[in-house]
């Protein structure tokens, strides 16, 4: 985002970009959190329902600080859905399914948006450059792909309190030294990943690789 303001792009383009970014965020984040709430309900926990978080309404799930971080630094977070694991019907299996639900949802959404991008390009190749609506849709689809895969793989990191940590917690014993270490030193691990740039290499290797493979697949299927 900072590079966008430092570029030579005009005011209209920057405005459209911001609108598209916010729209993409208002899809990716609520769907991620709603997926947790939906999975929790299926596994017997109605906490999110009781607290009116069983919804796709963006403002119920958006965390202002997390959104700004995602906007400027390519990583961020939503407002976590309240979950009480004591209500789960299947113990650790329920915890695993609830924890991974948001990640899977973002990957599925990112894949769908990427396919829609190529499908529209196949049907109307000039639409994206023919009008402001086309440019807005182009940016929305591109940003939705990036944001959904970014959220998925960011949350897959084994850093407390991200989903990756909860997944590890759900498959290991409650008194596991690994779980204890990750919880006690998550902040240090997280800062280390960012300062050393490992996080960005991680994102490029995981999300970036999957996006490129899907682009080749959809280009081949649709012949574009």
C-alpha positions as CSV (number, residue, x, y, z in Angstrom):
1,X,0.0,0.0,0.0
2,X,2.8,2.4,0.8
3,X,4.4,1.7,-2.6
4,X,1.0,2.5,-4.2
5,X,1.0,6.0,-2.8
6,X,4.7,6.5,-3.8
7,X,3.9,5.4,-7.4
8,X,2.8,7.6,-10.2
9,X,-0.7,6.2,-10.3
10,X,-3.5,8.8,-10.4
11,X,-6.0,9.5,-7.7
12,X,-8.8,7.6,-9.4
13,X,-6.7,4.4,-9.6
14,X,-5.6,4.7,-5.9
15,X,-9.2,5.2,-4.9
16,X,-10.4,2.2,-6.9
17,X,-7.5,0.1,-5.5
18,X,-8.5,1.0,-1.9
19,X,-12.2,0.2,-2.5
20,X,-11.2,-3.1,-4.1
21,X,-8.9,-3.9,-1.2
22,X,-11.5,-3.2,1.5
23,X,-14.1,-5.2,-0.5
24,X,-11.7,-8.1,-0.7
25,X,-10.9,-7.9,3.1
26,X,-14.7,-7.8,3.8
27,X,-15.0,-11.1,2.1
28,X,-11.8,-12.9,3.2
29,X,-11.9,-12.1,6.9
30,X,-15.6,-12.7,7.7
31,X,-15.6,-16.0,5.7
32,X,-12.6,-17.2,7.7
33,X,-14.1,-16.5,11.0
34,X,-17.6,-17.7,10.1
35,X,-16.0,-21.0,9.0
36,X,-14.7,-21.4,12.5
37,X,-18.1,-20.6,14.0
38,X,-19.9,-23.0,11.5
39,X,-17.5,-25.8,12.3
40,X,-17.8,-25.2,16.1
41,X,-21.6,-25.3,15.9
42,X,-21.4,-28.6,13.9
43,X,-19.1,-30.0,16.7
44,X,-21.5,-29.0,19.5
45,X,-20.3,-25.5,20.6
46,X,-22.9,-22.7,20.2
47,X,-20.9,-20.0,21.8
48,X,-20.5,-18.0,18.6
49,X,-24.3,-18.3,18.0
50,X,-25.1,-17.1,21.5
51,X,-22.7,-14.1,21.1
52,X,-24.1,-13.2,17.7
53,X,-20.9,-14.0,15.9
54,X,-22.5,-16.7,13.7
55,X,-22.7,-14.3,10.8
56,X,-21.0,-13.2,7.6
57,X,-21.5,-9.5,8.5
58,X,-18.0,-8.0,8.0
59,X,-18.1,-5.5,10.9
60,X,-18.8,-8.4,13.3
61,X,-15.4,-10.0,12.4
62,X,-13.1,-7.2,11.3
63,X,-10.3,-6.2,13.7
64,X,-9.2,-2.7,12.8
65,X,-5.6,-3.2,13.8
66,X,-5.4,-6.6,12.0
67,X,-7.0,-5.0,8.8
68,X,-4.4,-2.2,8.8
69,X,-1.5,-4.6,9.2
70,X,-2.8,-6.7,6.3
71,X,-3.3,-3.5,4.3
72,X,0.2,-2.2,4.8
73,X,2.4,-5.3,5.7
74,X,0.7,-8.2,3.8
75,X,-0.2,-10.0,7.0
76,X,-3.0,-9.5,9.5
77,X,-5.9,-11.0,11.4
78,X,-9.6,-10.8,12.0
79,X,-11.5,-10.7,15.4
80,X,-11.4,-14.3,16.6
81,X,-14.7,-16.1,17.0
82,X,-15.3,-17.1,20.6
83,X,-15.2,-20.9,21.0
84,X,-15.5,-23.1,24.1
85,X,-13.8,-26.4,23.4
86,X,-15.5,-27.9,26.5
87,X,-18.6,-28.2,24.4
88,X,-17.0,-30.2,21.6
89,X,-18.5,-33.6,20.9
90,X,-15.3,-35.2,19.7
91,X,-12.6,-33.6,21.8
92,X,-9.3,-33.1,20.0
93,X,-10.8,-34.1,16.6
94,X,-13.4,-31.4,17.0
95,X,-10.6,-28.9,17.9
96,X,-8.7,-29.9,14.8
97,X,-11.7,-29.5,12.5
98,X,-12.6,-26.1,13.9
99,X,-9.1,-24.9,13.8
100,X,-8.5,-25.8,10.1
101,X,-11.9,-24.7,8.9
102,X,-10.9,-21.0,8.4
103,X,-7.7,-22.0,6.5
104,X,-9.5,-24.3,4.1
105,X,-12.2,-21.7,3.5
106,X,-9.7,-19.1,2.5
107,X,-7.9,-21.5,0.2
108,X,-11.2,-22.5,-1.5
109,X,-12.2,-18.8,-1.8
110,X,-8.9,-17.9,-3.3
111,X,-9.2,-20.7,-5.8
112,X,-12.7,-19.7,-6.8
113,X,-11.8,-16.0,-7.3
114,X,-8.8,-17.0,-9.4
115,X,-11.0,-19.2,-11.6
116,X,-13.6,-16.4,-11.9
117,X,-10.8,-14.0,-13.0
118,X,-9.7,-16.3,-15.8
119,X,-13.3,-17.2,-16.8
120,X,-14.2,-13.5,-17.3
121,X,-10.9,-13.0,-19.2
122,X,-11.9,-15.9,-21.4
123,X,-15.5,-14.6,-22.1
124,X,-14.7,-10.9,-22.3
125,X,-11.0,-10.3,-22.5
126,X,-11.3,-6.5,-22.8
127,X,-13.7,-6.0,-19.9
128,X,-11.0,-5.4,-17.3
129,X,-9.6,-2.4,-19.3
130,X,-12.8,-1.1,-20.8
131,X,-14.3,0.8,-17.9
132,X,-13.8,1.7,-14.2
133,X,-16.1,-1.2,-13.2
134,X,-13.9,-3.6,-15.1
135,X,-10.8,-2.2,-13.4
136,X,-12.5,-2.4,-10.0
137,X,-13.5,-6.0,-10.6
138,X,-10.0,-6.8,-11.9
139,X,-8.4,-5.4,-8.7
140,X,-11.0,-7.0,-6.5
141,X,-10.4,-10.5,-7.9
142,X,-6.6,-10.1,-7.9
143,X,-6.6,-8.9,-4.3
144,X,-9.1,-11.5,-3.2
145,X,-6.8,-14.2,-4.5
146,X,-3.8,-12.8,-2.7
147,X,-5.6,-11.9,0.5
148,X,-7.3,-15.3,0.9
149,X,-4.1,-17.3,0.3
150,X,-2.2,-14.8,2.6
151,X,-4.7,-15.3,5.4
152,X,-4.7,-19.0,5.0
153,X,-1.0,-19.5,5.2
154,X,-0.4,-16.8,7.8
155,X,-2.9,-18.6,10.0
156,X,-1.2,-21.9,9.3
157,X,1.9,-20.7,11.1
158,X,2.4,-22.5,14.4
159,X,2.4,-19.3,16.4
160,X,0.0,-18.7,19.3
161,X,-2.9,-17.8,19.0
162,X,-3.0,-18.6,15.2
163,X,-4.8,-21.6,13.8
164,X,-1.6,-23.4,13.1
165,X,-0.8,-23.4,16.8
166,X,-4.3,-24.7,17.6
167,X,-3.9,-27.4,15.0
168,X,-0.7,-28.6,16.6
169,X,-2.3,-28.3,20.1
170,X,-5.2,-30.5,18.9
171,X,-2.9,-33.3,17.7
172,X,-0.5,-33.4,20.6
173,X,-1.0,-34.1,24.2
174,X,-2.1,-31.3,26.5
175,X,1.2,-31.2,28.4
176,X,3.4,-31.4,25.2
177,X,6.6,-29.5,25.5
178,X,6.3,-28.4,21.9
179,X,2.9,-26.8,22.6
180,X,4.3,-25.1,25.7
181,X,7.3,-23.8,23.8
182,X,5.2,-22.4,21.0
183,X,2.9,-20.7,23.4
184,X,5.6,-19.2,25.5
185,X,7.9,-18.0,22.7
186,X,5.4,-17.3,19.9
187,X,6.0,-13.6,20.0
188,X,9.8,-14.1,19.6
189,X,9.3,-16.6,16.8
190,X,6.9,-14.3,15.1
191,X,9.2,-11.3,15.3
192,X,12.1,-13.4,14.1
193,X,10.1,-14.6,11.1
194,X,9.3,-11.0,10.1
195,X,12.7,-9.4,10.8
196,X,14.6,-12.0,9.0
197,X,12.3,-12.0,6.1
198,X,11.6,-15.8,6.4
199,X,7.9,-15.1,6.5
200,X,7.9,-13.5,3.1
201,X,9.9,-16.4,1.7
202,X,7.5,-18.8,3.4
203,X,4.5,-17.1,1.8
204,X,6.2,-17.1,-1.7
205,X,7.1,-20.8,-1.4
206,X,3.6,-21.8,-0.2
207,X,0.8,-19.4,-1.3
208,X,2.9,-18.1,-4.2
209,X,3.6,-21.6,-5.6
210,X,-0.1,-22.7,-5.3
211,X,-1.3,-19.6,-7.0
212,X,1.1,-20.0,-9.9
213,X,0.1,-23.7,-10.3
214,X,-3.6,-22.8,-10.3
215,X,-3.0,-20.0,-12.8
216,X,-1.3,-22.6,-15.2
217,X,-4.2,-25.0,-14.6
218,X,-7.0,-22.5,-15.3
219,X,-5.1,-21.1,-18.2
220,X,-4.9,-24.6,-19.7
221,X,-8.5,-25.5,-19.0
222,X,-9.9,-22.2,-20.3
223,X,-7.4,-21.8,-23.1
224,X,-6.3,-18.2,-22.2
